[in-house]
Amino acid sequence: MALSAALRKYDGLWFGWSGETTGHFTGELKYEDRAGVTVALVDLEAQDVDEYYNGYANKTLWPLFHHRVDLTAYERSYGEGYERVNRRFAEVLAPLIEPDDVLWIHDYHLIPMARDLRRLGIKNRIGFFLHTPWPVRQLMVTLPHHRRLVESLFAYDLIGFQTQEWLDLFRDYVISEARGELSGYDGLEAFGRRVTIGTFPIGIDVDSFEAARDSNEGVRTYDRMAASAAFRSMIVGVDRLDYSKGLEERMVGYEQFLHDNPEMRGDVFLVQVTPISRDDVDSYQDIRARLDSLAGRINGEYADMDWQPIRYLNRSYRRDQLAGIYRAARVCLVTPLRDGMNLVAKEFISAQNPDDPGVLILSRFAGAAEQMGEALLVNPFSREELSDAIKKALTMPLAERIRKWKALMQVVRDTDVGLWRDAFVGRLNEIEVIDDDGAAFHSSADAA
C-alpha cells in the first residue's frame, strides 16, 4: 500500500520477483498495470526460490534479525543463492534505469542489490529501507560473511531504519566490527565510503483506512462482530503466522488472565486472526501445530456451553473487514517478541470510535512502542504482565480511554505513510552523490 502510493506520485516502476518459477532463468520481464502502477516482474528458478527466498531470506536473515539464532540456518548454499539472485535482479534491472532515475530498494531480501548495480555502472541515487529490526552486534557476527553483507550496504547513498534503536545497533556494528567512524550528524564512514543513515518510521494511509472502516463492508463487518459478541468484550489480535509475533506467549498470557479473573470469564473473548505464511518452512509448520494445540487446550479448559474463550482463525480478511473487526474490539493485543514497526497497532487506533475507543496493549519490543507510549506497554515474555494489562484495559474508565486514544491518533496522523514516503525520497534527493571521477552531481526527483 505504501509503495503503491509512492510510485503513483512519482510515476515510478516497481521491479521484483513475480512469485512464479521457471525451468531456466532467462531474465525475461513481464509488465503489468496494478492499480495504476507499472510493475516489471521476473520469474526465478525453483532452486533460486529454495536457496534465496525460503533459504537465506526466511531461514537465515529473518530469524537472525529477530534475535532467533536458535532458528537460524547457516547453509552455504543459501548464501550462494542469495548472492546469485540479487546479481540476477541487478542484471535484469540495470537496462531499465534512466540517468535521472532514483532507486529505492526495500528490505533484507535485497541488501546486496546496490552493490551489484554499482558493479554494472549504475551511478544513480540509491536508497535502502529496512522494514525489520537490525540485530545486536553479538548476534550479527554469528552470520558467516557478515562483514561482506554489511559492506554491501555501503553501496547505498541512504539507509533508512524504522526506529532509533535499530539505527543505533547498525551503527554499533559498523564502528565496532568494521572500524567505521561517524561522519557528521547522520553519516557513517567505512569500507572506503560514506553513507547517510536515518530513521523513517513507517505509517498507514490514514484517510484510506478510515474510508475502508466507513465503507459498506466495513460497517457490515462491525455490525456482525458486535452482534456476535452478545454484550461481551472482544479482544482482538491480527498477525500472520510467525514466531516473531509472540502468539504463543499471547495465548498463555490470556490463559493467565482467565485463571486470575474467574469473575470475568464469560464476559470476554479473544479473536485471533492468524493467516498462514511461509508454510514451506519447517519452523512455521511447528508453530502452527503448537498454536492449534494451545488454543484447543484453553478452550477445552475454560469454555462453557454458551461461551468460547478463543476464536482462532487461520484465514485472511480484507482491509475493510479488518477495520470493522478492529472497531468492534474493546482491546487489541499487539505483542510481538521483536518487530520492525507493526502497523496493526496504528490500524487499530485509526479504526476506533472517538467517543468510545478501545485500548491498545503493545509490546515494548515492537518498533511502534518508540512512538506510541500512551498504549499499555508490556513485556510479552511475562504472562503475568500480559494478564494484568488485559484486566487494566477492560476496566479502564472512558475518560482515560479517550485521552489515550487522542494522543495515539495524533501519532498515527503524524506518521502517515505519505509523510514517511516523502521524508525518505526527499532526504535521498538532498544527498550529494560523488561519481567515479570525484565530481558531485544531483539527480531529479523521479523514482524508479
C-alpha positions, -999 to +999 in steps of 0.1 A: +000+000+000+027+024+010+049+018-021+020+019-045+012+055-033+048+065-037+051+051-073+019+067-084+030+101-071+065+098-088+054+079-120+077+051-110+083+015-118+080-014-094+105-042-101+107-076-084+102-113-084+069-124-099+063-152-074+064-177-102+091-202-111+106-212-144+127-241-156+155-219-168+162-183-158+161-160-188+156-126-172+125-120-194+103-093-180+066-093-177+049-059-174+016-054-157-005-025-145-017-028-109-039-001-095-022+025-117+014+013-110+036-003-137+053-034-124+081-053-141+083-089-130+108-117-135+105-154-128+130-174-108+142-210-110+129-234-083+165-236-069+166-198-066+134-198-046+146-226-023+180-211-016+173-174-019+138-169-006+129-199+015+166-203+025+187-172+031+159-147+034+135-167+055+156-193+073+187-171+078+182-133+078+146-132+091+152-153+123+186-136+129+172-101+126+145-111+151+171-125+176+161-161+170+195-176+164+181-209+176+161-210+144+187-195+121+201-218+094+236-211+082+238-231+050+265-221+024+241-229-005+216-204+009+242-176+009+252-185-026+216-185-038+211-151-022+241-136-039+231-152-072+195-139-072+205-104-062+230-104-091+204-116-115+180-090-103+206-063-109+214-075-144+177-075-154+170-041-138+201-022-150+189-017-186+156-002-174+173+026-154+173+061-169+201+086-159+178+107-137+160+078-120+161+074-082+161+038-069+145+028-036+153-008-026+134-025+002+142-050+029+165-078+038+158-098+007+177-072-014+206-059+007+233-065-020+213-050-049+230-016-049+265-032-048+256-053-079+241-024-097+272-003-090+293-030-105+272-027-136+280+010-138+248+024-122+256+058-106+221+069-097+210+077-062+200+045-045+183+043-011+176+013+011+149+009+037+150-020+063+115-029+074+127-053+101+148-047+132+186-048+129+202-074+153+226-067+181+262-069+171+269-100+192+243-119+172+251-103+138+286-117+140+273-153+141+263-149+105+290-163+081+304-135+059+285-109+080+311-083+071+306-088+034+268-083+038+272-051+058+299-038+034+274-042+005+251-017+023+277+010+018+269+010-019+237+029-010+235+066-006+209+065+022+199+037+046+167+041+065+155+023+097+122+022+115+135+034+148+165+049+165+172+016+183+177-003+150+198+026+137+220+026+168+225-012+166+237-008+130+260+020+138+274+000+167+282-029+144+299-006+118+321+012+145+330-020+164+334-046+137+343-025+106+363+002+124+339+028+110+337+064+120+309+089+125+307+115+098+285+145+107+252+140+125+238+115+101+267+098+084+290+067+087+323+061+070+336+026+065+349+003+037+362+034+020+328+051+015+304+074+034+267+065+037+239+086+052+217+069+078+183+080+093+151+069+109+119+069+089+091+053+109+065+039+085+028+045+089-005+038+073-026+056+048-049+071+074-076+085+051-077+053+030-080+032+061-108+053+076-126+051+043-124+013+045-137+014+080-167+035+069-174+015+038-204-007+034-184-038+041-165-022+070-198-012+087-213-046+079-184-064+095-186-042+126-223-049+129-217-087+126-189-087+152-208-065+176-238-088+173-217-120+177-201-105+209-235-107+226-227-080+250-193-094+258-160-075+255-140-086+225-101-087+225-085-089+190-051-099+177-042-098+140-009-113+129+004-135+102+017-168+115+052-162+126+073-170+157+084-133+160+048-122+167+046-137+202+015-157+195+022-185+219+031-160+247+000-141+240-023-171+243-005-181+275-009-145+289-046-146+280-049-180+297-033-165+328-059-137+327-087-163+327-071-180+356-065-148+376-100-134+370-127-161+372-154-134+377-146-121+341-149-154+324-178-155+301-177-117+297-147-116+274-133-135+244-103-133+222-105-133+184-070-142+170-068-138+132-036-156+120-032-162+083-008-189+074+025-178+059+057-195+047+042-229+051+072-244+033+095-235+062+097-261+090+097-236+119+064-222+106+048-257+105+059-263+140+045-231+154+012-237+136+009-271+153+017-256+187-008-228+184-036-252+173-028-273+204-027-243+227-060-228+215-077-262+218-063-266+254-075-232+266-110-237+250-112-272+265-103-259+300-124-228+302-152-229+276-189-232+286-220-243+267-226-207+255-191-192+255-158-200+239-128-180+252-107-181+219-118-179+183-087-188+164-089-181+127-063-192+102-075-171+073-070-136+057-095-107+058-097-077+035-088-043+049-124-031+051-133-062+071-103-059+094-113-022+100-147-034+111-132-061+134-109-036+150-137-011+156-158-038+174-129-047+198-125-033+233-089-043+234-062-050+208-032-072+216+000-063+196+026-083+214+055-093+191+087-105+207+106-083+183+092-063+153+104-036+130+073-014+134+039-033+134+012-014+116-017-034+132-012-010+162-018+020+140-047+004+121-065-004+154-062+032+166-074+045+133-104+023+133-118+033+168-149+052+177-136+086+191-165+086+216-159+051+229-124+039+218-108+006+226-074+002+243-041-008+227-018-033+245+016-030+228+048-049+232+077-027+242+098-047+217+078-035+187+091-006+168+058+012+173+064+014+210+090+041+204+062+064+191+031+050+209+039+054+246+003+061+255-005+024+248-003-001+276+033-012+271+041-048+282+068-073+282+053-101+261+076-127+278+057-122+311+023-139+312+015-121+344+022-087+329+000-096+299-027-108+323-026-076+343-026-054+312-057-071+298-076-066+331-065-029+332-076-024+296-110-040+301-117-019+333-102+014+321-126+044+326-140+060+295-122+094+301-088+077+302-096+056+271-105+088+252-074+106+264-051+078+254-068+074+220-065+111+212-028+110+219-022+078+199-043+090+170-022+121+167+009+099+164-009+079+137-016+111+117+019+125+123+035+093+109+011+089+079+026+068+051+026+098+028+049+117+052+071+086+055+074+083+017+081+120+012+106+122+040+127+093+026+126+104-010+132+140+000+163+131+021+176+109-007+174+137-032+192+160-009+223+139-007+253+149-028+264+120-049+300+116-060+308+099-092+339+078-100+358+110-111+351+127-078+326+151-093+294+159-074+260+157-092+223+158-083+195+137-097+159+147-102+131+135-080+119+109-105+117+075-089+122+040-102 
